[in-house]
Amino acid sequence: MTLGNCGYSRASIDLSEEGLALGRDTGLRCWEVFFHGHRACSALVAGNLKVAEQALQQMGSLLSSQRFLDVGLYHYAAAYLALQAGDPDGAVVQARSSLQAAENAGAPFSEFLTRLALSASLHAQGRHNPILADICRR
């Protein structure tokens, strides 16, 4: 898994929840999508699929199709949620959606991370050759 693996996942989830609470309390909610995405990724690193799924549901309800980085983060985390839940087919669909959003945003680093997620998803499907072909194409 490429989401990272530091020992601060619980603290990261807590900080995301604090950011969401602060936004609710102050009415300043422009970072809400990011905090839900960060919470989802942190929960995935911690192996807490329930929290990750809740965060993605909340994030999904706030997405705008024109905010490509937000859409990409949503699908990126959803791909890893599907992988951890044992659904490699769903992970491939989510990773491809994330890749499309990263390309639409013109964000090379996001595209790179998403290609890693797609590679992990294809690998989980047992499709090793497409991974190598895609990497060599870049």
SEFI-18114 format. One record per residue (C-alpha): residue number from 1; residue in three letters; x, y, z. Coordinates in steps of 0.02 Angstrom, whole numbers, always signed. Last residue first. Layout:
<r NUM; ALA; <X; Y; Z>>
...
# end
This chain:
<r 138; ARG; <+288; +326; -959>>
<r 137; ARG; <+252; +181; -1076>>
<r 136; CYS; <+368; +69; -975>>
<r 135; ILE; <+258; +94; -821>>
<r 134; ASP; <+99; +53; -917>>
<r 133; ALA; <+173; -101; -999>>
<r 132; LEU; <+242; -162; -833>>
<r 131; ILE; <+74; -144; -747>>
<r 130; PRO; <-20; -219; -894>>
<r 129; ASN; <+93; -374; -880>>
<r 128; HIS; <+52; -411; -697>>
<r 127; ARG; <-135; -438; -705>>
<r 126; GLY; <-167; -547; -553>>
<r 125; GLN; <-317; -442; -502>>
<r 124; ALA; <-218; -384; -349>>
<r 123; HIS; <-79; -332; -469>>
<r 122; LEU; <-203; -228; -567>>
<r 121; SER; <-253; -140; -407>>
<r 120; ALA; <-74; -113; -351>>
<r 119; SER; <-32; -41; -523>>
<r 118; LEU; <-185; +71; -518>>
<r 117; ALA; <-136; +136; -346>>
<r 116; LEU; <+41; +168; -407>>
<r 115; ARG; <-29; +254; -561>>
<r 114; THR; <-132; +361; -443>>
<r 113; LEU; <+23; +418; -350>>
<r 112; PHE; <+107; +467; -514>>
<r 111; GLU; <-48; +558; -578>>
<r 110; SER; <-60; +654; -415>>
<r 109; PHE; <+123; +704; -438>>
<r 108; PRO; <+92; +753; -619>>
<r 107; ALA; <-58; +865; -584>>
<r 106; GLY; <-134; +928; -747>>
<r 105; ALA; <-304; +930; -664>>
<r 104; ASN; <-382; +828; -805>>
<r 103; GLU; <-239; +702; -791>>
<r 102; ALA; <-266; +687; -604>>
<r 101; ALA; <-454; +666; -630>>
<r 100; GLN; <-426; +530; -760>>
<r 99; LEU; <-305; +441; -644>>
<r 98; SER; <-430; +446; -502>>
<r 97; SER; <-564; +370; -612>>
<r 96; ARG; <-441; +233; -665>>
<r 95; ALA; <-399; +201; -482>>
<r 94; GLN; <-584; +186; -437>>
<r 93; VAL; <-620; +60; -576>>
<r 92; VAL; <-462; -39; -534>>
<r 91; ALA; <-508; -41; -348>>
<r 90; GLY; <-682; -104; -388>>
<r 89; ASP; <-606; -251; -480>>
<r 88; PRO; <-481; -279; -338>>
<r 87; ASP; <-620; -297; -209>>
<r 86; GLY; <-540; -374; -54>>
<r 85; ALA; <-594; -238; +69>>
<r 84; GLN; <-415; -174; +78>>
<r 83; LEU; <-412; -156; -110>>
<r 82; ALA; <-583; -71; -114>>
<r 81; LEU; <-527; +52; +19>>
<r 80; TYR; <-368; +82; -80>>
<r 79; ALA; <-468; +125; -235>>
<r 78; ALA; <-588; +233; -134>>
<r 77; ALA; <-439; +333; -69>>
<r 76; TYR; <-382; +369; -247>>
<r 75; HIS; <-562; +399; -303>>
<r 74; TYR; <-588; +536; -173>>
<r 73; LEU; <-415; +610; -200>>
<r 72; GLY; <-448; +622; -387>>
<r 71; VAL; <-617; +705; -362>>
<r 70; ASP; <-538; +833; -246>>
<r 69; LEU; <-396; +865; -369>>
<r 68; PHE; <-520; +879; -513>>
<r 67; ARG; <-632; +1011; -438>>
<r 66; GLN; <-750; +1022; -587>>
<r 65; SER; <-853; +870; -536>>
<r 64; SER; <-893; +954; -370>>
<r 63; LEU; <-882; +840; -220>>
<r 62; LEU; <-973; +871; -56>>
<r 61; SER; <-1077; +711; -42>>
<r 60; GLY; <-924; +610; -91>>
<r 59; MET; <-824; +678; +56>>
<r 58; GLN; <-955; +620; +181>>
<r 57; GLN; <-965; +448; +102>>
<r 56; LEU; <-775; +442; +91>>
<r 55; ALA; <-757; +485; +276>>
<r 54; GLN; <-882; +350; +324>>
<r 53; GLU; <-791; +220; +217>>
<r 52; ALA; <-623; +265; +293>>
<r 51; VAL; <-696; +258; +469>>
<r 50; LYS; <-765; +84; +437>>
<r 49; LEU; <-607; +26; +347>>
<r 48; ASN; <-495; +58; +497>>
<r 47; GLY; <-331; -18; +439>>
<r 46; ALA; <-229; +124; +516>>
<r 45; VAL; <-164; +172; +344>>
<r 44; LEU; <-343; +165; +280>>
<r 43; ALA; <-401; +277; +423>>
<r 42; SER; <-269; +405; +378>>
<r 41; CYS; <-323; +402; +196>>
<r 40; ALA; <-507; +426; +243>>
<r 39; ARG; <-467; +566; +367>>
<r 38; HIS; <-362; +655; +237>>
<r 37; GLY; <-505; +643; +113>>
<r 36; HIS; <-631; +706; +241>>
<r 35; PHE; <-512; +849; +286>>
<r 34; PHE; <-487; +893; +103>>
<r 33; VAL; <-674; +900; +68>>
<r 32; GLU; <-701; +1012; +220>>
<r 31; TRP; <-565; +1136; +176>>
<r 30; CYS; <-684; +1275; +121>>
<r 29; ARG; <-793; +1254; +275>>
<r 28; LEU; <-770; +1416; +369>>
<r 27; GLY; <-934; +1422; +468>>
<r 26; THR; <-835; +1446; +628>>
<r 25; ASP; <-901; +1297; +726>>
<r 24; ARG; <-924; +1184; +575>>
<r 23; GLY; <-750; +1224; +510>>
<r 22; LEU; <-674; +1196; +682>>
<r 21; ALA; <-763; +1028; +693>>
<r 20; LEU; <-695; +975; +523>>
<r 19; GLY; <-518; +1027; +573>>
<r 18; GLU; <-533; +933; +737>>
<r 17; GLU; <-591; +778; +643>>
<r 16; SER; <-440; +791; +530>>
<r 15; LEU; <-328; +810; +682>>
<r 14; ASP; <-404; +654; +761>>
<r 13; ILE; <-379; +552; +603>>
<r 12; SER; <-198; +610; +597>>
<r 11; ALA; <-172; +565; +780>>
<r 10; ARG; <-242; +392; +745>>
<r 9; SER; <-129; +372; +593>>
<r 8; TYR; <+29; +431; +680>>
<r 7; GLY; <+131; +272; +675>>
<r 6; CYS; <+183; +301; +496>>
<r 5; ASN; <+138; +189; +352>>
<r 4; GLY; <+114; +283; +192>>
<r 3; LEU; <-31; +281; +71>>
<r 2; THR; <+69; +171; -45>>
<r 1; MET; <+0; +0; +0>>
# end
